[in-house]
């Protein structure tokens, strides 16, 4: 009977038994139990980067199923013939919620109000920046990008979708622009939301030229991966007052104490919490049950993003 590994007893209990499969618990901190028999691995949700090398110790490994939508850290450890499947769909709602939250908080000055409340100050001042009537670019128009666009439209904004190549639109946008159109599109938008995967073509995508092309005072929102943004270039642009930023991810991550990004003006930072809500476990469990049942039956898996 094929053996699969789940991260711990809690996940084993939540997923429950799967006909045709034996389950072992492995958090990847040491050698795997039944290493010679494991054919599918579900790595722990977060903080597993320095343990992924252990995947190479499994001679019969056929599938790695992540609990994250991002998979760039897993790719180097996927051996020949091994399928890598991600958790597409699991984090769409929570990540989209956070993207909208970051936009509204940055536009309406919520961080300043929170700081003023701690000092018992009634912070009055000029009118704040609304979200209504703004032009918002969603850069990375996959499942999460569409979820973000769907939540933004009721705020009476204009949404522009950008993907790796142009294509027809959908019920949310008239068309999807190609990434090669960025130089023309960036100056036209008030908010730019990043939700692209971290791959060679997107690493450092937001560089000095990208930031310089943005409309003065525009808001950059990163709910993708920290490496999509050149951090030094962003710090310079923030200090120059050219852009503002709201970041759920950074490079480096976690952002160390004393890093200049912490003290840069007009930046709001959340600690990579996009998908980490109470909506995550039940959705992840549903995905795992479906995937494991298909694996046991020899059916093709969903969300296969790479074959080693």
C-alpha positions as CSV (number, residue, x, y, z in Angstrom):
1,X,0.0,0.0,0.0
2,X,1.4,3.4,-0.9
3,X,2.7,5.5,2.0
4,X,2.1,9.3,2.2
5,X,3.3,11.8,4.8
6,X,1.4,14.6,6.5
7,X,3.1,17.2,8.7
8,X,1.8,16.2,12.1
9,X,-0.9,14.5,14.1
10,X,-3.2,17.5,13.8
11,X,-3.2,17.3,10.0
12,X,-3.6,13.5,10.1
13,X,-6.7,13.9,12.3
14,X,-8.2,16.7,10.2
15,X,-7.7,14.8,6.9
16,X,-8.8,11.5,8.3
17,X,-8.2,8.1,6.8
18,X,-7.9,7.7,3.0
19,X,-8.7,4.4,1.5
20,X,-5.8,2.7,-0.1
21,X,-3.1,4.8,1.6
22,X,-0.9,4.4,4.7
23,X,-0.2,7.7,6.5
24,X,3.0,8.6,8.4
25,X,3.6,11.9,10.2
26,X,6.7,13.8,9.2
27,X,7.6,17.5,9.9
28,X,10.8,17.1,8.0
29,X,13.0,18.0,10.9
30,X,14.8,14.6,10.8
31,X,14.9,11.5,8.6
32,X,11.4,10.4,7.5
33,X,9.8,7.3,9.0
34,X,9.4,4.7,6.2
35,X,11.6,6.8,4.0
36,X,12.0,3.9,1.5
37,X,8.2,3.7,1.0
38,X,6.9,7.3,1.0
39,X,5.5,8.2,-2.4
40,X,3.7,11.5,-1.6
41,X,4.8,14.3,0.8
42,X,2.8,17.2,2.2
43,X,5.4,19.5,3.7
44,X,4.5,21.7,6.7
45,X,2.7,24.9,5.9
46,X,5.3,27.5,6.8
47,X,8.9,27.8,7.9
48,X,10.1,24.6,6.2
49,X,12.6,26.1,3.7
50,X,15.7,24.8,5.4
51,X,14.3,21.2,5.6
52,X,13.2,20.8,2.0
53,X,16.5,19.1,1.1
54,X,15.2,16.0,2.8
55,X,12.9,15.4,-0.1
56,X,15.9,14.0,-1.9
57,X,16.2,11.3,0.7
58,X,13.0,9.6,-0.5
59,X,13.8,7.1,-3.3
60,X,10.1,6.4,-4.2
61,X,8.8,9.9,-4.0
62,X,6.3,10.7,-6.8
63,X,4.4,13.8,-5.6
64,X,5.0,16.8,-3.4
65,X,1.8,18.6,-2.4
66,X,2.3,22.0,-0.8
67,X,-0.1,23.8,1.5
68,X,0.9,27.1,-0.1
69,X,0.1,28.7,-3.5
70,X,3.8,29.7,-3.8
71,X,6.2,26.9,-4.6
72,X,9.4,28.7,-5.7
73,X,11.3,27.4,-2.5
74,X,10.3,23.8,-3.3
75,X,11.3,23.7,-6.9
76,X,15.1,23.2,-6.4
77,X,14.4,20.1,-4.3
78,X,12.0,18.3,-6.7
79,X,13.8,15.4,-8.2
80,X,13.4,13.8,-11.7
81,X,9.9,12.6,-12.4
82,X,8.4,14.0,-9.2
83,X,5.2,16.0,-9.6
84,X,4.8,19.2,-7.6
85,X,1.3,20.4,-6.9
86,X,0.4,23.6,-5.1
87,X,-2.6,24.7,-3.0
88,X,-4.1,26.9,-5.7
89,X,-7.6,28.0,-4.6
90,X,-7.0,27.5,-0.9
91,X,-5.6,31.0,-0.2
92,X,-7.6,33.0,-2.8
93,X,-10.1,34.5,-0.4
94,X,-7.8,35.3,2.5
95,X,-5.1,36.8,0.3
96,X,-7.6,38.9,-1.6
97,X,-9.1,40.1,1.7
98,X,-5.7,41.2,2.9
99,X,-4.9,43.0,-0.3
100,X,-8.0,45.0,-0.1
101,X,-7.4,45.7,3.6
102,X,-3.9,46.9,2.9
103,X,-5.1,49.2,0.2
104,X,-7.9,50.7,2.3
105,X,-5.6,51.1,5.4
106,X,-2.9,52.9,3.4
107,X,-5.3,55.1,1.5
108,X,-7.3,56.2,4.6
109,X,-4.3,56.6,6.9
110,X,-5.2,53.9,9.4
111,X,-1.6,53.3,10.6
112,X,-1.4,57.0,11.6
113,X,-4.7,56.7,13.4
114,X,-3.5,53.7,15.3
115,X,-0.3,55.4,16.4
116,X,-2.2,58.5,17.4
117,X,-4.6,56.4,19.5
118,X,-1.7,54.9,21.4
119,X,-0.8,58.5,22.4
120,X,-4.4,59.6,23.1
121,X,-4.2,62.1,20.2
122,X,-7.2,63.1,18.1
123,X,-5.5,63.3,14.7
124,X,-7.2,65.7,12.5
125,X,-5.9,67.0,9.2
126,X,-6.6,67.3,5.5
127,X,-9.0,64.9,3.7
128,X,-7.6,61.4,3.2
129,X,-7.2,59.6,-0.1
130,X,-10.2,57.6,-1.1
131,X,-10.2,54.3,-3.0
132,X,-13.3,55.3,-5.0
133,X,-12.7,56.5,-8.6
134,X,-9.0,55.3,-8.6
135,X,-7.4,53.1,-11.2
136,X,-6.0,49.9,-9.8
137,X,-3.7,47.5,-11.6
138,X,-3.7,43.8,-10.6
139,X,-0.3,42.5,-11.8
140,X,-0.7,38.7,-11.9
141,X,-4.1,37.8,-13.1
142,X,-4.5,34.2,-11.9
143,X,-7.0,32.8,-9.4
144,X,-5.9,35.2,-6.6
145,X,-5.7,38.1,-8.9
146,X,-9.2,37.5,-10.0
147,X,-10.3,37.2,-6.4
148,X,-8.7,40.6,-5.7
149,X,-10.4,42.2,-8.7
150,X,-13.8,40.8,-7.7
151,X,-13.5,42.4,-4.3
152,X,-12.2,45.8,-5.6
153,X,-14.9,46.5,-8.2
154,X,-17.6,47.2,-5.6
155,X,-15.4,50.1,-4.3
156,X,-16.1,51.9,-7.6
157,X,-12.7,51.6,-9.0
158,X,-11.4,50.9,-12.5
159,X,-9.4,47.6,-12.5
160,X,-6.7,46.8,-15.1
161,X,-5.5,43.2,-15.3
162,X,-1.9,42.3,-16.4
163,X,-0.5,38.8,-16.9
164,X,2.5,37.3,-18.6
165,X,0.8,37.7,-22.0
166,X,-2.3,39.4,-23.3
167,X,-5.6,37.5,-23.6
168,X,-9.3,38.0,-23.7
169,X,-11.0,39.3,-20.6
170,X,-13.7,37.7,-18.4
171,X,-16.7,38.8,-16.4
172,X,-14.5,41.2,-14.4
173,X,-12.3,42.9,-16.9
174,X,-12.7,43.6,-20.6
175,X,-9.2,42.3,-21.5
176,X,-5.9,41.2,-19.9
177,X,-2.8,43.2,-20.8
178,X,0.6,41.6,-21.3
179,X,3.5,42.4,-19.0
180,X,5.4,44.0,-21.8
181,X,2.8,46.9,-21.6
182,X,3.9,47.9,-18.1
183,X,5.9,51.0,-19.2
184,X,2.8,52.5,-20.7
185,X,0.4,51.3,-18.0
186,X,2.2,52.2,-14.8
187,X,1.9,56.0,-15.1
188,X,-1.8,55.6,-15.5
189,X,-2.6,53.8,-12.2
190,X,-3.1,55.0,-8.6
191,X,-2.6,51.5,-7.0
192,X,-0.5,48.6,-8.3
193,X,-1.1,45.2,-6.7
194,X,1.5,42.5,-7.1
195,X,0.3,38.9,-7.1
196,X,2.8,37.2,-9.5
197,X,4.7,34.0,-8.7
198,X,8.4,34.3,-7.9
199,X,10.1,32.9,-11.0
200,X,13.2,34.1,-12.9
201,X,11.1,36.4,-15.0
202,X,9.6,38.2,-12.0
203,X,12.5,38.2,-9.6
204,X,13.4,41.9,-9.1
205,X,10.6,42.9,-11.5
206,X,9.8,46.0,-9.4
207,X,13.2,47.8,-9.9
208,X,14.1,51.4,-10.1
209,X,12.8,51.8,-13.6
210,X,9.4,50.2,-12.6
211,X,9.1,52.4,-9.6
212,X,10.1,55.5,-11.5
213,X,7.4,54.8,-14.1
214,X,4.7,54.7,-11.4
215,X,2.4,57.7,-11.0
216,X,3.8,60.0,-8.2
217,X,2.1,59.2,-4.9
218,X,0.8,55.8,-6.2
219,X,0.5,52.9,-3.8
220,X,2.5,49.6,-4.4
221,X,0.9,46.6,-2.7
222,X,2.8,43.4,-2.5
223,X,1.0,40.2,-1.6
224,X,3.1,38.0,-3.9
225,X,6.7,37.3,-2.8
226,X,9.3,39.7,-1.4
227,X,11.8,38.9,-4.1
228,X,9.5,40.4,-6.8
229,X,10.6,43.8,-5.5
230,X,14.1,45.3,-5.3
231,X,14.0,46.3,-1.7
232,X,16.9,48.9,-2.0
233,X,15.1,50.6,-4.9
234,X,11.8,50.6,-3.0
235,X,13.4,52.2,0.1
236,X,14.9,54.9,-2.2
237,X,11.6,55.6,-3.8
238,X,9.8,55.8,-0.5
239,X,12.3,58.3,0.9
240,X,12.1,60.3,-2.2
241,X,8.3,60.5,-1.7
242,X,7.6,59.2,-5.2
243,X,5.5,56.1,-4.1
244,X,3.9,54.6,-1.1
245,X,3.8,50.9,-0.2
246,X,1.8,48.3,1.7
247,X,3.7,45.0,2.0
248,X,2.7,41.6,3.2
249,X,6.0,40.1,2.0
250,X,9.5,41.5,2.0
251,X,13.0,40.6,0.9
252,X,14.7,39.6,3.2
253,X,12.0,37.8,5.2
254,X,11.4,38.0,8.1
255,X,12.5,41.6,7.9
256,X,15.3,41.9,10.5
257,X,15.3,44.5,13.2
258,X,17.0,47.7,12.1
259,X,16.3,47.2,8.4
260,X,15.8,50.5,6.7
261,X,12.4,49.4,5.3
262,X,10.9,49.5,8.8
263,X,11.6,53.2,9.2
264,X,10.9,54.2,5.6
265,X,8.1,56.8,5.2
266,X,4.7,55.9,3.8
267,X,5.0,52.1,4.2
268,X,2.7,49.7,5.9
269,X,4.1,46.2,6.6
270,X,2.2,43.0,7.7
271,X,4.2,39.8,8.5
272,X,3.2,37.6,5.6
273,X,-0.3,36.8,6.8
274,X,-2.1,36.8,3.5
275,X,-3.3,33.2,3.6
276,X,-3.0,32.6,7.3
277,X,-6.6,32.9,8.5
278,X,-9.1,30.5,10.0
279,X,-10.5,30.0,6.4
280,X,-7.2,28.1,5.5
281,X,-7.5,24.7,7.4
282,X,-10.9,23.6,6.1
283,X,-10.1,24.6,2.5
284,X,-6.7,22.9,2.7
285,X,-8.3,19.7,4.2
286,X,-10.8,19.6,1.3
287,X,-8.0,19.9,-1.2
288,X,-5.9,17.2,0.5
289,X,-8.8,14.7,0.7
290,X,-9.5,15.2,-3.0
291,X,-5.8,14.9,-4.0
292,X,-5.1,11.9,-1.8
293,X,-8.2,10.1,-3.1
294,X,-7.1,10.7,-6.7
295,X,-3.6,9.6,-5.9
296,X,-4.8,6.4,-4.3
297,X,-7.0,5.7,-7.4
298,X,-4.2,6.5,-9.9
299,X,-6.1,9.5,-11.3
300,X,-4.4,12.8,-12.4
301,X,-3.9,15.3,-9.7
302,X,-5.1,18.9,-9.7
303,X,-2.7,22.0,-9.5
304,X,0.4,20.2,-10.9
305,X,2.7,23.2,-11.5
306,X,6.0,21.3,-12.2
307,X,7.4,17.9,-13.0
308,X,11.0,17.4,-12.0
